[in-house]
Amino acid sequence: MTSARLRVWQVRRAIGSRPTADDIAFAELHLPPLLRTLFSAASPRDQRHSVAAARWLISQGQKDRDLVQAALLHDCSKGRQSVPERVAFVLLDRDPITALLARQGRGPLAALGRSARHAEESAELARRAGAGEEVVRLIRLHHVAPPPDERLAWLQRADDVE
């Protein structure tokens, strides 16, 4: 699937998406209490996406605890965003000037800024909540291209697949 088609599919799938009771139970099984609180604070759409990414990793034989926890928390700082804000970020992030403005996150671009900074901010939230060093590293670098190691490559594939 091309990058543009993948993004359209992801947005369509995410609209109105909410975690199920099974999704919440899955997250609770794989996260210690303080990290569960962080997961619970994420938007419902990001909770569903993160559980799907973690489940995909496990289905592919990737049962590493740090990798699964990173998948569950990698988008925890994005916050509530409207569908148009999410679409705008995906489309405009390729434009260097718009991406720079969004990363500053001022005015109408504030939600875009959260998306642009979410890897670093999610990692910091996870660190403060007591996540291990490797979980924090994986979250912080989950958008680095090309991924510097196999664990990050798996996390990026899970993020793209789900």
C-alpha positions, 0 to 999 in steps of 0.5 A: 500500500502506498504511503498516501493510501495507507494514511487515508486507510488509517484515518478512515479506520480511526474515525469514531474508534474506541477501545473495547473492554477487551482492549482495556483488559489487554492494556491492563495485562501488559502495563503496571499500574502507573503506566495504565494511568498514562494509557487511560489518559490517551484519547480513545482513538489512540488507545485503540490504535496502540492496543492494535499495534501491541496485539500485532507485535505479539501476533508476529512473535514479538512478545518482548515486554518493553516493545509491547509496552512502548507500543501501548504508550507511543502516542499517549501525549497526542491528546484530543484532536479532531479528525480534520486536525489529524488529517491536516497533520498527516498531509502537512507534515511533509511540507517543511515550513508547515511542519516547522510551524506546527512543531512550535504549536501556536494558535490554530496549529496547537493540535498539529504541534502536539502531533509533531512533538508527540514522540518526545512528549510521550517518552517524557510522560512514560519516563515520569510514570516509571517506564523503563529506559528501553520503553522510553527510548523506543517511544522517543525514537519511534518516528526516526527513519530509518530505524536504528535497530530491529526493535524500533523497526518492529515498533514502526511496522506496528504503528503503520500496520495499525 
